[in-house]
Amino acid sequence: MSGRGIVLTVVWSRPLPDQPSSVRVYRDSLGHWYASFVVPAQTEPLPATGRVIGVDWGVAEAATTT
């Protein structure tokens, strides 16, 4: 029984921070192959500064109801 497959040369953009729990391999419209890994993330809160920031989502009009 002959299997169908491809051989890819891996070029890492950066080391993985932990063992992946899953991977998605896909090819874009130009024929380039990519692998997307799911790894656990370590989060650390930023130090409090007392400042705030707003994000403009580009909404041109806001709808309200009464």
N, CA, C and O of each residue as an XYZ file, in Angstrom:
264
protein
N       0.853     -1.165      0.000
C       0.000      0.000      0.000
C       0.902      1.233      0.000
O       1.742      1.391      0.886
N       0.731      2.095     -0.980
C       1.584      3.277     -1.020
C       0.811      4.466     -0.482
O      -0.342      4.692     -0.851
N       1.466      5.236      0.407
C       0.815      6.402      0.994
C       1.078      7.645      0.169
O       2.082      7.741     -0.538
N       0.188      8.568      0.267
C       0.349      9.848     -0.402
C       0.834     10.859      0.605
O       0.309     10.921      1.717
N       1.797     11.633      0.255
C       2.303     12.614      1.200
C       3.213     13.612      0.527
O       3.509     13.512     -0.664
N       3.646     14.563      1.302
C       4.571     15.569      0.818
C       5.708     15.694      1.819
O       5.575     15.307      2.980
N       6.806     16.228      1.367
C       7.946     16.488      2.237
C       8.137     17.995      2.289
O       8.250     18.647      1.251
N       8.171     18.551      3.495
C       8.339     19.987      3.682
C       9.630     20.279      4.421
O      10.008     19.546      5.335
N      10.307     21.347      4.030
C      11.449     21.846      4.776
C      10.923     22.845      5.788
O      10.282     23.826      5.410
N      11.181     22.616      7.059
C      10.662     23.487      8.117
C      11.612     24.649      8.348
O      12.814     24.449      8.522
N      11.073     25.867      8.350
C      11.812     27.077      8.678
C      11.075     27.714      9.846
O       9.995     28.278      9.669
N      11.655     27.627     11.040
C      11.008     28.154     12.239
C      11.140     29.659     12.288
O      12.226     30.195     12.067
N      10.032     30.360     12.581
C      10.108     31.810     12.753
C      10.542     32.152     14.175
O      11.106     33.220     14.417
N      10.279     31.241     15.117
C      10.709     31.400     16.511
C      10.498     30.062     17.218
O       9.710     29.240     16.749
N      11.178     29.832     18.320
C      10.976     28.575     19.043
C       9.602     28.545     19.715
O       9.071     29.587     20.102
N       9.041     27.366     19.850
C       7.774     27.219     20.559
C       8.022     27.337     22.057
O       8.996     26.774     22.557
N       7.160     28.060     22.796
C       7.370     28.227     24.233
C       7.019     26.991     25.054
O       7.405     26.896     26.219
N       6.291     26.042     24.462
C       5.861     24.840     25.170
C       5.474     23.786     24.137
O       5.480     24.060     22.937
N       5.142     22.600     24.593
C       4.706     21.541     23.691
C       3.351     21.919     23.086
O       2.454     22.334     23.819
N       3.183     21.787     21.776
C       1.894     22.125     21.168
C       0.838     21.061     21.472
O       1.138     19.872     21.588
N      -0.405     21.527     21.598
C      -1.512     20.582     21.797
C      -2.152     20.212     20.461
O      -2.823     19.186     20.355
N      -1.945     21.050     19.439
C      -2.432     20.734     18.103
C      -1.668     21.572     17.079
O      -0.991     22.541     17.422
N      -1.794     21.178     15.831
C      -1.141     21.903     14.745
C      -2.072     21.892     13.540
O      -2.761     20.906     13.279
N      -2.080     22.997     12.814
C      -2.840     23.100     11.572
C      -1.844     23.400     10.469
O      -1.115     24.390     10.541
N      -1.805     22.558      9.452
C      -0.916     22.765      8.310
C      -1.790     23.174      7.131
O      -2.782     22.511      6.828
N      -1.420     24.267      6.467
C      -2.232     24.751      5.365
C      -1.365     25.395      4.300
O      -0.213     25.748      4.549
N      -1.928     25.545      3.112
C      -1.224     26.157      1.985
C      -2.010     27.371      1.519
O      -3.229     27.295      1.365
N      -1.325     28.499      1.289
C      -2.009     29.709      0.851
C      -2.203     29.694     -0.666
O      -1.812     28.743     -1.344
N      -2.811     30.759     -1.187
C      -3.140     30.819     -2.614
C      -1.903     30.875     -3.514
O      -2.001     30.602     -4.710
N      -0.737     31.227     -2.951
C       0.503     31.253     -3.725
C       1.255     29.923     -3.675
O       2.302     29.767     -4.303
N       0.710     28.970     -2.921
C       1.351     27.661     -2.823
C       2.329     27.530     -1.675
O       3.017     26.515     -1.571
N       2.413     28.545     -0.797
C       3.306     28.477      0.365
C       2.628     27.690      1.482
O       1.431     27.845      1.726
N       3.397     26.850      2.153
C       2.880     26.029      3.244
C       3.182     26.694      4.582
O       4.238     27.301      4.758
N       2.245     26.575      5.523
C       2.398     27.137      6.862
C       1.898     26.130      7.890
O       1.052     25.288      7.587
N       2.423     26.223      9.096
C       1.940     25.416     10.215
C       1.616     26.368     11.360
O       2.419     27.235     11.705
N       0.447     26.201     11.939
C       0.004     27.028     13.057
C      -0.155     26.117     14.266
O      -0.918     25.151     14.223
N       0.565     26.421     15.347
C       0.570     25.584     16.538
C      -0.253     26.214     17.657
O      -0.283     27.437     17.802
N      -0.918     25.377     18.445
C      -1.622     25.831     19.645
C      -0.776     25.409     20.843
O      -0.525     24.222     21.053
N      -0.336     26.405     21.632
C       0.466     26.137     22.827
C      -0.136     26.891     24.010
O      -0.762     27.933     23.814
N       0.039     26.389     25.233
C      -0.458     27.119     26.399
C       0.232     28.484     26.508
O       1.425     28.617     26.234
N      -0.539     29.483     26.909
C       0.010     30.832     27.054
C       0.128     31.197     28.522
O      -0.779     30.943     29.315
N       1.249     31.792     28.871
C       1.448     32.321     30.215
C       1.130     33.816     30.165
O       1.735     34.557     29.391
N       0.192     34.248     30.984
C      -0.159     35.672     30.995
C       0.345     36.325     32.264
O       0.345     35.722     33.337
N       0.772     37.560     32.125
C       1.238     38.352     33.258
C       0.577     39.719     33.183
O       0.660     40.375     32.144
N      -0.075     40.172     34.249
C      -0.682     41.502     34.204
C       0.384     42.589     34.115
O       1.472     42.465     34.679
N       0.050     43.643     33.401
C       0.963     44.778     33.296
C       0.882     45.606     34.570
O      -0.148     45.600     35.243
N       1.946     46.314     34.910
C       1.892     47.162     36.106
C       0.889     48.298     35.910
O       0.757     48.833     34.810
N       0.180     48.664     36.985
C      -0.797     49.749     36.929
C      -0.086     51.081     36.706
O       0.939     51.358     37.329
N      -0.643     51.910     35.804
C      -0.054     53.227     35.530
C      -1.015     54.356     35.868
O      -0.604     55.513     35.944
N      -2.297     54.036     36.073
C      -3.293     55.075     36.305
C      -3.781     55.720     35.023
O      -4.618     56.621     35.071
N      -3.281     55.286     33.885
C      -3.689     55.832     32.588
C      -4.699     54.892     31.936
O      -4.768     53.711     32.277
N      -5.476     55.419     31.004
C      -6.448     54.619     30.256
C      -6.243     54.856     28.772
O      -5.597     55.823     28.367
N      -6.792     53.974     27.976
C      -6.707     54.105     26.521
C      -8.058     53.738     25.929
O      -8.759     52.872     26.454
N      -8.420     54.392     24.844
C      -9.650     54.077     24.118
C      -9.297     53.504     22.760
O      -8.243     53.806     22.201
N     -10.183     52.677     22.236
C      -9.971     52.066     20.929
C     -11.102     52.501     20.010
O     -12.274     52.326     20.341
N     -10.758     53.066     18.859
C     -11.740     53.486     17.868
C     -11.954     52.330     16.897
O     -11.054     51.977     16.135
N     -13.139     51.747     16.927
C     -13.442     50.615     16.053
C     -13.893     51.072     14.675
O     -14.254     50.238     13.845
N     -13.881     52.372     14.410
C     -14.257     52.866     13.089
C     -15.754     52.910     12.866
O     -16.191     52.887     11.716
N     -16.556     52.972     13.911
C     -18.002     53.027     13.773
C     -18.389     54.452     13.368
O     -18.073     55.409     14.075
N     -19.070     54.587     12.234
C     -19.451     55.912     11.755
C     -20.716     56.419     12.439
O     -20.859     57.619     12.671
N     -21.648     55.498     12.767
C     -22.889     55.882     13.412
C     -23.213     54.883     14.512
O     -22.963     53.685     14.380
N     -23.769     55.395     15.592
C     -24.201     54.532     16.676
C     -25.721     54.495     16.702
O     -26.364     55.541     16.621
N     -26.297     53.323     16.813
C     -27.754     53.189     16.879
C     -28.178     53.051     18.338
O     -27.562     52.316     19.110
N     -29.226     53.762     18.698
C     -29.757     53.666     20.056
C     -31.239     53.396     19.989
O     -31.902     53.759     19.018
N     -31.759     52.762     21.016
C     -33.202     52.536     21.108
C     -33.681     53.078     22.430
O     -32.931     53.145     23.404
N     -34.961     53.469     22.451
C     -35.531     53.972     23.702
C     -36.759     53.178     24.074
O     -37.383     53.449     25.100
